[in-house]
Amino acid sequence: MPELPEVETVRGGLAPVLEGRRLARVEARRPDLRFPFPDNFVQVLTGATVVKMERQAKYLLARLDREDTLVMHLGMSGRFEISRPEGQERPGQFHYAPDPDPKHAHVLFETEEGVRVTYYDPRRFGYMALVNTATMHLHPWFAELGPEPLSDAFDAARLKAAFAGRKQGPKTLLLDQRIVAGLGNIYVCEALHRARISPFKPAGKIAAAKLPPLVQAIRDVLGEAIRAGGSTLRDYAQADGALGYFQHSFRVYDGEGRPCPNEGCKGVVAREVQAGRSTFYCPVCQR
């Protein structure tokens, strides 16, 4: 599932073609994705202007000049493609994805300038909804979200309070969207490895001195991933259809059997299944 860097990469790809643009035509080519579309989905969006493209946690938010915000989640395989009258634009430093199958083109947005943004989703685990902007913070999807990991609200004090007395490992808690919003399996594995913290150690027993480096490791790995365009696991692609390079920068994720890259460590990356997800870590330096 796309994590924060992937969703932020998509937001960055959509913003130049949607922000400040009026949606001249909207098509929902099926009645639902993971959830049914709102009854007034096409009517509300047609003629609306996208004021701002934002991201919160793993959600894409298109702020409209109307009372609603278009909320979009990519699910497992959701992706957007942007087509301009003069052709597609794709950054040169990325590998290109195969052309998506037209039968999976479920939603079309077309601006007055003739730019078409098409949402593809073969597995249909993604979803879209219209949520009242003024009360969105009360919506069940957003009401209990923790702070953004790249914001000042996320710090060592926040982690100390969240970890206090907890028997679960730090990986389990960092995946809890109520503690911090937007983190997923890949980047939690990466951050814990950089901070040399075991994903299995009871979080309440992690020394307070290790928490500031963990916060910094989370910020570093997310920032690097955003700059590199996110990961390219499975069929995830950037908004313009291009695939990012960050898969080549994983230090530990999917690295079972490789030497630990942490300086001075002679361990070997191991893999264990934790709560149904693969955890990659070094059993030597992650204590």
Secondary structure, DSSP 8 states (H G I E B T S, - for coil): ---HHHHHHHHHHHHHHHTTEEEEEEEE-SSBSSSB--TTHHHHHTT-EEEEEEEETTEEEEEESSSEEEEEE-TTT-EEEEEBTTB----TTSEE-----GGGEEEEEEETTS-EEEEE-SS---EEEEEESTTGGGSTTTTT----TTSTT-SHHHHHHHHTT--S-HHHHHT-TTTSSS--HHHHHHHHHHTT--SSS-GGGS-GGGHHHHHHHHHHHHHHHHHHT----TT---TTSEE-SGGGG-SSTT-TTSB--STT---B-EEEEETTEEEEE-TTT--
